[in-house]
Amino acid sequence: MKLLFRWINKLLCGWNVGLYFRPRIRYEGKKCLPAFTRGPAIIITNHKNQMDFLLVLYLFYFRYVRCLVGKTFYECNRFLNWCLRMLGAIKVDRFSFGMDFFCESVEALRRGQLLLIFPEGRFSTTGEILEFRSTAALLALQTDVPIIPMWHSVNYGFGKRTDVVIGEPIRLSELCSTANPDAAELDRLTAILRDKVIELRGMAQEA
């Protein structure tokens, strides 16, 4: 049922979502082309609008992308709750210390799926890239999967164009000797990821 829903959603929404975003895409290298993405990976990107999720689904059209979504979105209304569950979103309760979402994320990556994480954890209201949370870095180390960094301009709307820059995959296991780093090391790796997204934004602004 969920698989059928996802493909119906892609078929019905794919073309008009593309017209809405009209993404102008730049790549840091050939390895980061969405069409050639194989195996498990974590996608990280800046976050300013609830439509950001749909943009990533459109860019990685032929892959099953699961997104970490805050519990508050599930509580908005029953229809949105149902859609998120059908799309395979992973619920995150920011106000508890439960690790169910982390275990579900690990399992998704071990199944070869793509996982979308907005490391800022909330919308940026200023346009600046907020501090990153460490979830993406820790998941990448625990599962030894690459992280695909991305930046987009959030310039949505019919008649507008969204600039997107997708970076080369980053494998944090090459930068850290342990899958269970201490807090300081985890902060260092998380800062590397944030700096990369900022670098991708600079590439778009130079174009």
C-alpha positions in Angstrom: 0.0 0.0 0.0 2.7 2.4 0.9 4.7 1.6 -2.2 1.7 2.1 -4.4 1.0 5.5 -2.7 4.6 6.7 -3.2 4.5 5.9 -6.9 1.1 7.4 -7.5 2.3 10.5 -5.6 5.4 10.7 -7.9 3.4 10.2 -11.1 0.7 12.8 -10.2 2.9 15.4 -8.6 6.2 14.9 -10.4 5.6 17.2 -13.4 3.8 20.0 -11.6 6.3 20.0 -8.7 9.0 20.4 -11.3 7.2 23.4 -12.8 6.8 24.9 -9.3 10.5 24.5 -8.4 12.1 24.7 -11.9 15.4 23.8 -10.2 18.6 25.1 -11.8 21.1 22.5 -10.6 24.9 22.7 -10.3 27.1 19.8 -9.2 30.4 19.8 -7.4 31.3 16.6 -9.3 29.9 13.8 -11.4 29.6 11.5 -8.3 26.9 13.6 -6.8 24.4 13.3 -9.8 21.1 12.2 -8.2 20.4 9.9 -11.2 23.5 7.9 -10.4 23.1 7.7 -6.7 23.2 4.1 -5.6 23.0 2.5 -2.2 22.3 4.1 1.2 23.3 7.7 1.9 22.3 10.6 4.1 21.2 13.9 2.3 21.7 17.1 4.3 20.5 20.5 3.2 19.5 23.9 4.5 15.9 24.3 5.7 13.6 27.3 5.3 10.3 26.0 4.0 8.1 22.9 4.4 8.3 22.5 0.6 12.0 21.6 1.0 11.1 18.0 1.4 9.2 17.9 -1.9 12.2 19.5 -3.7 14.5 16.7 -2.5 11.9 14.0 -3.5 11.8 15.6 -7.0 15.6 15.7 -7.3 16.0 12.1 -6.3 12.9 11.0 -8.2 13.8 7.4 -8.7 14.9 6.7 -5.1 13.0 6.1 -1.9 13.8 9.0 0.3 12.8 8.9 3.9 12.8 12.2 5.9 13.2 12.9 9.6 10.2 14.9 10.5 9.3 16.6 13.8 6.5 15.2 15.9 4.6 18.6 15.7 4.0 18.1 11.9 2.2 14.8 12.7 0.0 16.6 15.1 -1.2 19.3 12.6 -4.1 17.2 11.2 -5.0 13.6 10.5 -4.5 14.0 6.7 -0.9 15.2 7.0 -0.2 12.5 9.6 -1.5 9.9 7.2 0.6 11.3 4.2 3.8 11.4 6.3 3.3 7.8 7.4 2.5 6.7 3.8 5.7 8.5 2.5 7.8 6.6 5.1 8.8 9.7 7.1 10.5 9.0 10.4 9.0 10.8 13.4 11.3 12.7 15.7 10.2 13.9 19.1 12.6 16.8 19.9 11.2 17.1 23.5 11.9 13.6 24.6 15.1 11.5 25.0 13.7 8.6 23.0 16.0 7.0 20.4 13.4 5.2 18.4 13.9 7.5 15.5 17.6 6.8 15.5 17.1 3.1 15.4 14.6 3.4 12.6 17.0 5.6 10.7 19.8 3.1 11.1 17.5 0.3 9.9 16.5 2.4 6.8 20.2 3.0 5.9 21.0 -0.7 6.3 18.2 -1.5 3.9 19.9 0.7 1.3 17.5 3.7 1.5 18.2 7.4 1.3 17.7 9.4 4.4 16.9 13.1 4.3 18.0 15.2 7.4 17.6 18.9 7.9 20.5 19.4 10.3 19.4 22.8 11.5 16.4 21.1 13.1 14.0 24.0 12.3 13.2 26.6 9.7 15.7 29.5 9.3 13.7 32.7 9.4 16.7 34.9 8.5 18.0 33.0 5.5 21.3 32.3 7.3 22.3 28.7 7.9 21.8 27.9 11.6 24.0 25.7 13.7 23.7 22.0 12.8 22.7 19.2 15.2 24.9 16.2 15.3 22.3 13.5 14.3 23.5 13.2 10.6 27.2 12.9 11.6 26.5 10.2 14.2 24.2 8.2 11.9 26.9 8.4 9.2 29.5 7.1 11.5 27.3 4.4 13.0 26.4 3.0 9.5 29.5 4.1 7.5 27.3 5.6 4.7 28.2 8.7 2.8 26.6 12.1 3.3 25.4 14.0 0.3 25.5 17.8 1.1 23.2 20.1 -0.7 22.2 23.8 -0.7 19.1 25.4 -2.3 17.9 28.9 -2.6 14.3 28.3 -1.5 13.1 30.5 -4.3 9.8 28.7 -4.8 6.8 29.6 -6.9 5.5 29.5 -10.5 7.6 31.7 -12.7 10.5 31.5 -10.3 13.6 29.3 -10.3 15.2 27.4 -7.4 19.0 27.3 -7.4 20.4 24.0 -6.2 24.0 22.9 -5.6 24.7 19.3 -4.8 28.1 18.5 -3.4 30.4 15.5 -3.6 29.6 12.7 -1.1 31.4 12.9 2.3 32.4 9.8 4.2 33.0 10.8 7.8 34.6 7.4 8.6 37.6 8.7 6.6 37.9 11.7 9.0 37.3 9.9 12.2 38.7 6.6 13.5 35.8 5.6 15.7 32.0 5.1 15.2 31.4 6.4 18.7 33.3 9.7 19.0 33.2 11.9 22.1 31.2 15.2 22.1 34.1 17.3 21.0 34.9 15.1 18.0 31.2 14.9 17.0 31.0 18.7 17.1 34.1 19.0 14.9 32.6 16.7 12.3 29.2 18.4 12.4 31.0 21.8 11.9 32.7 20.3 8.8 29.2 19.4 7.4 27.9 22.9 8.0 30.9 24.5 6.5 30.4 22.4 3.4 26.8 23.5 2.9 27.9 27.1 3.3 30.6 26.5 0.7 27.9 25.2 -1.7 25.9 28.3 -1.1 29.0 30.3 -2.1 29.3 28.3 -5.3 25.7 29.3 -6.2 26.3 32.9 -5.5 29.4 33.0 -7.6 27.6 31.6 -10.7 
